[in-house]
């Protein structure tokens, strides 16, 4: 079923959907549930299909570079939107009413992560589901220097997008040439493995790690605000 869904997405504006998902997951708090890691790795496996939607349909280095650039740009832009949202709303976001689209605990976890890792949070968060959605919002709330934020934002986006997409691309090329079959035929299992690898640390942190006192409001003396 997942294989059919991915094929449908690719054949019906796959690149545009990929860009939107990456933008939403890195910039809109409603996008925290989106599977960015598995989607990027899968996009790397199918990158020849994306190249086929550009120009004459051939696979060339400049097309691969263009696709990577567009996805990196979507990630950077998403974080900029999240940062801007955090600066505009400030501590008032902690008073926002919870809904299925907004969970305060995710915001507080991102705040705790920021307290532990400082400015490097923006880089590290790219590799952590949920945290990567709320980290730029926290950076905006605490008014991180814009230049510093953009530096870590750009470096993190480059590292995240290129490692995931190129990892999928080169692994697909190697498996295809070495063993004579395509990873695309086993995309369901690959997606499940990637989701487990990327979410298990977060699940462990949320449910099994020793609990720390997390401030419930920006007025808490232990708050980063």
N, C-alpha and C positions, 0 to 999 in steps of 0.2 A: 504493500500500500504506500509506504513512504517513498519507495522507488518511483512509483507512478506519479506521486505528488511532485517530486523533484523534477521529473521529466516535464510535467505540465508547467511548472514554474519557469523552467529554462526556455521552453518553447513559447511562453507567453510573457515576454518581457522580464526574463530572469535577472538580468543585470540591474534593471531599475528596482526590482523588488529587493535584491541584495543590498543596494545602496540605501534604500529606505529603512530596511531592518537594522543595518549597522548604525545609521543616523539615529533611529528611534531608541535603540538599546543604549547608546552612549550619551543621549541628551535629554530624553523624555522619561520622567519617572514611571510613566505607564508602560515603558518598554522593558522593564526589568526581567520579564518572563521570557523574552525572546532568546532563541538559542544561537547567539552570535558565534561562539567557537566552532560548533559543529557545522554551522552554515558556511563559515569561511573556509574550513577544511574541505567541505564538500564542493564549494565553488572552485577550489584549486584543482580538484579532480576533474571537474567539468569545464575548466577554463578554456579548452579548445572550442566548446560550444559557445561560450561568450564571445570568443574571437570571431566565430562564424557570424555573429550579429553585427560585426563592424566591417565596413568596406567590402572587399571582394570575398570575404569569408575564409581567407587563409589564416593560418596560425603563425604569427611573427613575433619577434622579441619586442618590437615597439607596441604591439597591441597588448601583450601581456603587461608591459610597463604602464600603459595607459589605464588598463583595468585596475592595476594595483594603486595607481595614483588616485583614481576616482574613489576607490574604497577607502583609502587613507584619508582623503579629503572629507568623505562622509563621516568618518570617525572623528576627525578634528572638529568639523562643524558641529557635530552632535555635542561634543564636550563644551564647545563655546556657548551653545544654547543653554546647556545645563548650568554652566558658570554664570551666565547672564541672569538666568532664572533665580539662582541662589542669591546673587547680589541684590536683585530687585525685591525679592520676598523677605530676605533676611531671616531673623529668628521667628518671624510670624509663621513660617512653614511648620514649625513644631506644634502649632495650635490647629493645624489643618485637620478637619474631620477625616477619620479613616474610611476607606472604601475598598472595594476589591481591586481598584487601580492604584491605591496608595496605602502602604503599610509603614507606619511610623517606625517599627522595629528595624526596617531596612535602612532607614535614614540614620538611626542611632548606631547601627552596626558600622555604617560608613564613617560616621563621626568618630567612633572608637578606633577604627582602622587608621583614620587620619591622625588621631592623637598619637598612635604608636609609630607611624611611619613618616609623619610630616609631609613635606613637599613631594617626596618620592611616591606618595599615595597615587598621584595622578598617573604615573608610569605603571606602577605595580597593579593598580586596579583594572587595567585593561585585560589582565589575564584572570580576573576573578568575577564570575557571574554575580549579578545583583550589585556587588560593590562598585563595579565600573559604571553602573547607571547613576548611583547616588554620589560618588566621589566628586565629580565636578560641581554638583549642587552645593556640597559641603565647602568646597574651595571658594565658591562664590559667597557663601554665607560668612565665612571667616575673612573674606576679602584678601585672598592670596594675591600677591603682586601679579599683574596681568602678564608681564613678560616671562616671569618664572613659570606661570601656569601654561602659557603657550609653548614654552620649551619642552616641558614634561609631557604636555598633550601631544605635540608633534612626534617626539621620540617614542612615546608609548604607542601611538597609533601606527607608526612605521614598524616597530618591533612586533606588535600583535598581528597586524594584517599580513605582513610579509612572512612571518614565521608560519602562520596558519595556512595561508593560501599557497605559498611556495612549497610548504611541507606536503600538502595534498597533491600539488602539481608534480613534484619530483618523485614522490612515492608512487603515484599512478604510472609515471613514465618508467620507473625502475621495475615495478611489478609486471607491467605489460611486456617489457622487453625480456625480462628474466624468466617469467613463468607463463607468459602467453595468455593472460586473462586480464580483464579490467576490474579495478576496484569498484567501478560504478555498478557492477552486478551484485555487489555485497554492501551497498550503501547503507542499508538499514542497520546492520551490525556495526559498521564503522561509526555511524552517527550515535548509536547507543554507547559505544565505548568512549567516544570523545565526551559525550554529556556526563558520563559517570566520572571520568578522570577530572573534568573541570569543575564538577559540582560537589564531589565528595569532600574536598577540603572545606568548602563553605558549610555543608551539612554538618560536618564534624564540629566546626567552630560554633555553629548555632545551637546544636543540641547536646553535644557530648563534652566539649571543652569546659574547663573550669570557668564558671561564670564570674565576670568582673562587674563592678558597679558601673553602670552606664547612665550618664545624666539624662534625665527626662525632659529637661528644658534648658534653654540657654542661660537661665538665671542660676543654674546649679554651679557651685564654686569649682567643681571639677570639670566643667565644660570647656571645650576648646574655644568657645565663643567669647 
